[in-house]
């Protein structure tokens, strides 16, 4: 209930008597319910968990006794509106960014009181992880570290990217992953120049660089790692940019700490690319936070003024992509510290791994 109490305090400070929470990840964060199709309505006097008949028993098992379980009759929105009317609440907040435009307008029409968006309120709390969230993330990280070692002994010329991805995903499940935290990326050869080249039917060939970008989920929390390996001797230019990408990534991991501004970190990561006049080949964000979602705020960006906070878990993921040749990306998960941050992922990367084919 501590998370709900923090949100109730924010509501009080913002003079908001009620808040409708519909984002499933925010619902899970606040009350630890692991099912679906549910919402929370927080008021000054009561906390309501609104769900349908499929999840009532599960809710009774997972929720605090202080939360009142309500089984909706028409819809989540209708039930929330009925409670608001019954409690004579005159103003309500809602997550407008999660609802579609039509659902948002429908909600406002149903409640017939002043309604305002409260986007980002819960996400602000989610950005800083507590001990339990850190523990779960570390377990998800251990799974991807083991998976990388496993796949080094599996990948070879003649296998398709999809076969490699399937093996990785099967292995992660064997090790305790509930599901992949995103669609597994296995991009080989020329396709490694695609920053988000999801696994395809392309067959891996001798001399291919292969980008492996994948993640596990443990008790709802995500990990995210990228490694690039060569299947046989790669193009000489790709060997060169591997060292440059590694330099950029290590610079970011060594620099990130509590109080650092996002755009300052972005510049530190990009500095080796700027020095070698290849920054135009780095065409995506330099990192993001992870948690219940694979992409959470804050982000590492040259435009972002966000100041990193201790116990946020970030990724650092520079990459360089040579059209028609291939690419390299390296990514690790890092727990932001007050003085020195802690890199969670441990899969080897210090030298380009060239598989002997």
C-alpha positions as CSV (number, residue, x, y, z in Angstrom):
1,X,0.0,0.0,0.0
2,X,3.0,2.3,0.3
3,X,2.8,3.1,-3.4
4,X,-0.8,4.0,-3.3
5,X,-0.2,6.1,-0.2
6,X,2.4,8.1,-2.1
7,X,0.0,8.7,-4.9
8,X,-2.8,9.7,-2.5
9,X,-0.4,12.3,-1.1
10,X,0.4,13.6,-4.5
11,X,-3.4,13.8,-5.2
12,X,-3.8,15.8,-2.0
13,X,-1.0,18.2,-2.9
14,X,-2.6,18.7,-6.4
15,X,-6.1,19.2,-4.8
16,X,-7.5,16.2,-6.8
17,X,-10.1,14.3,-4.9
18,X,-10.2,11.2,-7.2
19,X,-8.0,9.5,-9.8
20,X,-8.9,6.8,-12.3
21,X,-5.9,4.6,-13.2
22,X,-6.4,2.5,-16.3
23,X,-2.8,1.8,-17.6
24,X,-2.4,-1.9,-16.8
25,X,1.3,-1.5,-15.8
26,X,0.4,1.4,-13.5
27,X,-2.4,-0.7,-11.9
28,X,0.1,-3.6,-11.3
29,X,2.7,-1.2,-9.9
30,X,0.3,0.3,-7.4
31,X,-1.5,-2.8,-6.1
32,X,0.6,-5.8,-7.5
33,X,-2.4,-7.3,-9.4
34,X,-1.0,-9.5,-12.2
35,X,-4.2,-10.0,-14.2
36,X,-5.7,-7.9,-17.0
37,X,-8.8,-5.8,-17.9
38,X,-8.9,-3.9,-14.5
39,X,-8.6,-0.4,-13.2
40,X,-8.1,1.5,-9.9
41,X,-10.2,4.4,-8.7
42,X,-8.5,6.3,-5.9
43,X,-10.6,8.6,-3.8
44,X,-9.9,10.5,-0.5
45,X,-11.8,7.9,1.5
46,X,-11.8,4.6,-0.5
47,X,-9.7,2.7,-2.9
48,X,-11.7,0.8,-5.5
49,X,-10.3,-2.0,-7.7
50,X,-12.7,-2.4,-10.7
51,X,-12.6,-5.7,-12.6
52,X,-14.8,-8.3,-14.2
53,X,-16.0,-11.7,-12.9
54,X,-12.9,-13.5,-14.4
55,X,-10.5,-11.8,-12.0
56,X,-12.5,-11.4,-8.8
57,X,-11.0,-14.4,-7.1
58,X,-7.5,-13.6,-8.2
59,X,-7.9,-10.0,-6.9
60,X,-9.0,-11.3,-3.5
61,X,-5.8,-13.3,-3.4
62,X,-3.4,-10.6,-4.6
63,X,-4.8,-7.3,-3.2
64,X,-4.6,-5.7,0.2
65,X,-7.8,-6.0,2.3
66,X,-7.9,-2.2,2.3
67,X,-8.8,-2.2,-1.4
68,X,-12.5,-2.6,-2.2
69,X,-13.1,-5.0,-5.1
70,X,-15.9,-4.0,-7.5
71,X,-17.1,-6.3,-10.3
72,X,-18.4,-4.1,-13.2
73,X,-21.7,-4.7,-14.8
74,X,-21.5,-2.7,-18.1
75,X,-17.8,-1.6,-18.4
76,X,-14.9,-0.3,-16.4
77,X,-15.7,3.3,-17.4
78,X,-19.4,3.0,-16.5
79,X,-18.6,1.4,-13.1
80,X,-16.0,4.1,-12.3
81,X,-18.5,6.8,-13.2
82,X,-21.2,5.2,-11.0
83,X,-18.9,5.3,-8.0
84,X,-17.9,8.9,-8.7
85,X,-21.6,9.8,-8.8
86,X,-22.4,7.8,-5.6
87,X,-19.5,9.5,-3.7
88,X,-20.6,12.9,-4.9
89,X,-17.0,13.6,-6.2
90,X,-16.8,16.9,-8.0
91,X,-13.5,16.4,-9.9
92,X,-11.5,13.4,-11.1
93,X,-8.2,12.8,-12.8
94,X,-7.6,10.2,-15.5
95,X,-4.7,8.9,-17.6
96,X,-5.6,10.6,-20.9
97,X,-2.4,9.3,-22.5
98,X,-3.5,5.7,-22.0
99,X,-7.1,6.1,-23.1
100,X,-8.0,6.6,-26.8
101,X,-9.5,10.0,-27.7
102,X,-12.9,8.5,-27.9
103,X,-12.6,6.6,-24.6
104,X,-11.4,9.8,-22.9
105,X,-14.3,11.8,-24.3
106,X,-16.7,9.0,-23.3
107,X,-15.2,9.0,-19.7
108,X,-15.7,12.7,-19.4
109,X,-19.3,12.5,-20.6
110,X,-20.0,9.6,-18.1
111,X,-18.6,11.3,-15.0
112,X,-20.3,14.7,-15.7
113,X,-17.9,16.4,-13.4
114,X,-14.7,18.3,-13.9
115,X,-12.1,15.9,-15.4
116,X,-8.4,16.6,-15.9
117,X,-5.5,14.5,-17.1
118,X,-3.0,13.2,-14.7
119,X,-0.5,11.7,-17.2
120,X,2.9,10.7,-15.9
121,X,2.0,10.8,-12.2
122,X,2.5,7.1,-11.6
123,X,5.3,6.8,-14.1
124,X,7.2,9.4,-12.1
125,X,7.2,7.0,-9.1
126,X,8.0,4.0,-11.3
127,X,11.2,5.7,-12.6
128,X,12.9,5.1,-9.2
129,X,13.0,1.4,-8.2
130,X,12.7,0.0,-4.8
131,X,14.7,-3.0,-3.5
132,X,12.1,-5.5,-4.6
133,X,12.0,-4.1,-8.2
134,X,15.8,-4.1,-8.3
135,X,15.9,-7.7,-7.2
136,X,13.4,-8.7,-9.9
137,X,15.3,-6.9,-12.6
138,X,18.6,-8.5,-11.6
139,X,16.9,-11.9,-12.0
140,X,15.8,-10.9,-15.5
141,X,19.3,-9.8,-16.2
142,X,20.8,-13.1,-15.1
143,X,18.6,-14.9,-17.6
144,X,19.8,-12.8,-20.6
145,X,23.5,-13.2,-19.5
146,X,23.1,-17.0,-19.5
147,X,21.2,-16.9,-22.8
148,X,24.1,-15.1,-24.5
149,X,26.6,-17.7,-23.4
150,X,24.3,-20.4,-24.5
151,X,23.6,-19.0,-28.0
152,X,27.4,-18.6,-28.7
153,X,27.5,-22.4,-28.8
154,X,24.4,-22.6,-31.0
155,X,24.8,-20.0,-33.7
156,X,26.5,-21.0,-36.9
157,X,26.3,-20.5,-40.7
158,X,23.2,-22.1,-42.3
159,X,20.8,-21.3,-39.4
160,X,18.2,-18.6,-40.0
161,X,17.8,-15.6,-37.8
162,X,14.4,-16.9,-36.8
163,X,15.9,-20.3,-35.7
164,X,18.5,-18.4,-33.5
165,X,15.7,-16.2,-32.0
166,X,13.6,-19.3,-31.3
167,X,16.4,-21.0,-29.5
168,X,17.1,-17.9,-27.4
169,X,13.5,-17.5,-26.4
170,X,13.1,-21.2,-25.5
171,X,16.3,-21.1,-23.4
172,X,15.1,-17.9,-21.6
173,X,11.8,-19.6,-20.7
174,X,13.7,-22.7,-19.4
175,X,15.7,-20.3,-17.1
176,X,12.5,-18.7,-15.7
177,X,11.5,-15.9,-18.1
178,X,7.8,-15.4,-18.2
179,X,8.0,-14.0,-21.7
180,X,10.4,-12.0,-23.9
181,X,10.4,-8.3,-22.8
182,X,10.1,-7.3,-26.5
183,X,10.3,-9.0,-29.9
184,X,13.8,-10.6,-30.2
185,X,16.2,-8.9,-32.7
186,X,18.6,-11.1,-34.6
187,X,20.0,-9.1,-37.5
188,X,22.8,-10.6,-39.6
189,X,25.0,-9.5,-42.5
190,X,23.6,-6.5,-44.3
191,X,20.5,-6.6,-42.1
192,X,22.7,-5.8,-39.1
193,X,22.6,-2.2,-40.4
194,X,18.9,-2.1,-39.6
195,X,18.8,-0.8,-36.0
196,X,15.7,-2.8,-35.2
197,X,15.8,-5.7,-37.5
198,X,13.6,-8.3,-35.9
199,X,14.5,-11.9,-36.6
200,X,13.7,-13.0,-40.2
201,X,14.1,-16.0,-42.4
202,X,17.5,-14.8,-43.6
203,X,20.2,-17.5,-43.3
204,X,23.3,-16.5,-41.4
205,X,26.4,-16.7,-43.6
206,X,30.1,-17.0,-42.9
207,X,31.6,-13.5,-42.3
208,X,28.3,-12.0,-41.0
209,X,28.1,-9.7,-38.1
210,X,25.1,-10.6,-36.0
211,X,23.3,-8.2,-33.7
212,X,21.5,-10.0,-30.8
213,X,19.1,-7.6,-29.0
214,X,16.8,-9.4,-26.5
215,X,15.3,-9.3,-23.1
216,X,13.7,-11.5,-20.4
217,X,10.8,-10.8,-18.0
218,X,10.9,-11.9,-14.3
219,X,7.9,-11.3,-12.2
220,X,6.9,-8.6,-14.5
221,X,10.2,-6.8,-14.7
222,X,12.2,-6.5,-17.9
223,X,15.9,-6.8,-18.9
224,X,17.4,-5.6,-22.2
225,X,20.8,-6.4,-23.6
226,X,22.5,-6.2,-27.0
227,X,25.6,-8.0,-28.1
228,X,27.2,-8.1,-31.6
229,X,29.2,-11.1,-32.7
230,X,30.9,-12.2,-35.9
231,X,30.3,-15.6,-37.4
232,X,33.7,-16.0,-39.0
233,X,35.9,-13.2,-40.1
234,X,33.8,-10.0,-40.7
235,X,34.4,-7.0,-42.9
236,X,37.4,-5.0,-41.6
237,X,35.4,-1.8,-41.2
238,X,33.0,-3.6,-38.9
239,X,35.9,-4.7,-36.7
240,X,36.9,-1.1,-36.4
241,X,33.5,0.3,-35.5
242,X,33.0,-2.5,-32.9
243,X,35.9,-0.9,-30.9
244,X,34.4,2.5,-31.4
245,X,30.9,1.5,-30.2
246,X,32.4,-0.2,-27.2
247,X,34.4,2.9,-26.3
248,X,31.2,5.0,-26.5
249,X,29.2,2.5,-24.4
250,X,31.9,2.3,-21.7
251,X,32.1,6.1,-21.6
252,X,28.4,6.2,-20.9
253,X,28.4,3.5,-18.3
254,X,31.3,5.1,-16.5
255,X,29.7,8.5,-16.5
256,X,26.1,8.0,-15.6
257,X,25.2,8.8,-12.0
258,X,22.7,10.6,-9.8
259,X,22.2,14.2,-10.8
260,X,23.7,14.0,-14.3
261,X,21.6,15.6,-17.0
262,X,20.4,13.4,-19.8
263,X,21.7,15.5,-22.7
264,X,25.1,15.7,-21.0
265,X,25.3,11.9,-20.9
266,X,24.2,11.7,-24.5
267,X,27.1,13.9,-25.5
268,X,29.6,11.8,-23.6
269,X,28.3,8.7,-25.4
270,X,28.4,10.3,-28.8
271,X,31.9,12.0,-28.3
272,X,33.9,9.1,-29.8
273,X,31.6,9.1,-32.9
274,X,31.9,12.9,-33.2
275,X,35.7,12.6,-33.0
276,X,35.8,10.0,-35.8
277,X,33.2,11.9,-37.8
278,X,30.7,9.0,-37.8
279,X,27.9,10.4,-35.5
280,X,25.5,10.5,-38.5
281,X,25.7,6.7,-38.5
282,X,24.2,6.6,-35.0
283,X,20.5,7.0,-35.7
284,X,18.6,6.1,-32.6
285,X,18.4,7.0,-28.9
286,X,21.3,6.3,-26.6
287,X,19.3,4.6,-23.9
288,X,16.1,4.4,-21.8
289,X,14.8,3.2,-18.5
290,X,13.4,-0.3,-18.0
291,X,11.0,-1.7,-15.5
292,X,7.5,-3.1,-15.9
293,X,7.7,-1.7,-19.5
294,X,10.7,-2.3,-21.7
295,X,10.8,1.4,-22.6
296,X,10.2,3.8,-19.7
297,X,11.1,7.4,-19.0
298,X,13.6,8.8,-18.6
299,X,15.5,8.5,-21.9
300,X,19.0,9.4,-22.9
301,X,18.7,12.1,-25.6
302,X,20.5,15.2,-26.8
303,X,17.2,17.1,-26.2
304,X,16.4,15.8,-22.7
305,X,16.9,18.0,-19.6
306,X,16.0,15.2,-17.2
307,X,18.3,14.7,-14.2
308,X,19.0,11.0,-13.5
309,X,18.0,9.8,-10.0
310,X,19.6,7.1,-7.8
311,X,18.0,3.7,-8.3
312,X,16.7,4.3,-11.7
313,X,17.7,1.4,-14.0
314,X,18.8,2.6,-17.5
315,X,20.1,1.1,-20.6
316,X,23.1,2.5,-22.5
317,X,23.0,1.4,-26.2
318,X,25.1,3.1,-28.8
319,X,25.4,1.7,-32.3
320,X,26.8,2.4,-35.7
321,X,25.2,1.3,-38.9
322,X,27.0,1.2,-42.3
323,X,24.4,0.9,-45.1
324,X,25.1,-2.1,-47.4
325,X,27.7,-3.5,-45.0
326,X,26.4,-4.1,-41.5
327,X,26.2,-2.6,-38.1
328,X,27.3,-2.9,-34.4
329,X,25.3,-2.2,-31.3
330,X,26.2,-2.9,-27.6
331,X,23.8,-2.4,-24.7
332,X,23.9,-3.0,-21.0
333,X,21.5,-2.3,-18.1
334,X,22.9,-0.1,-15.3
335,X,21.6,0.8,-11.9
336,X,22.1,4.6,-11.3
337,X,24.1,5.3,-8.1
338,X,24.9,8.3,-6.1
339,X,28.6,8.3,-6.8
340,X,29.2,5.3,-9.1
341,X,26.6,3.3,-11.0
342,X,26.4,-0.5,-11.1
343,X,26.4,-2.3,-14.4
344,X,24.0,-5.2,-14.0
345,X,24.5,-7.1,-17.3
346,X,27.8,-9.2,-17.4
347,X,27.8,-10.9,-20.8
348,X,31.3,-10.6,-22.4
349,X,31.9,-7.8,-24.8
350,X,35.5,-6.5,-24.2
351,X,36.6,-7.8,-27.5
352,X,34.6,-8.7,-30.6
353,X,33.7,-12.4,-30.4
354,X,34.6,-14.0,-33.7
355,X,33.1,-17.5,-33.9
356,X,35.4,-19.9,-35.6
357,X,33.8,-20.6,-38.9
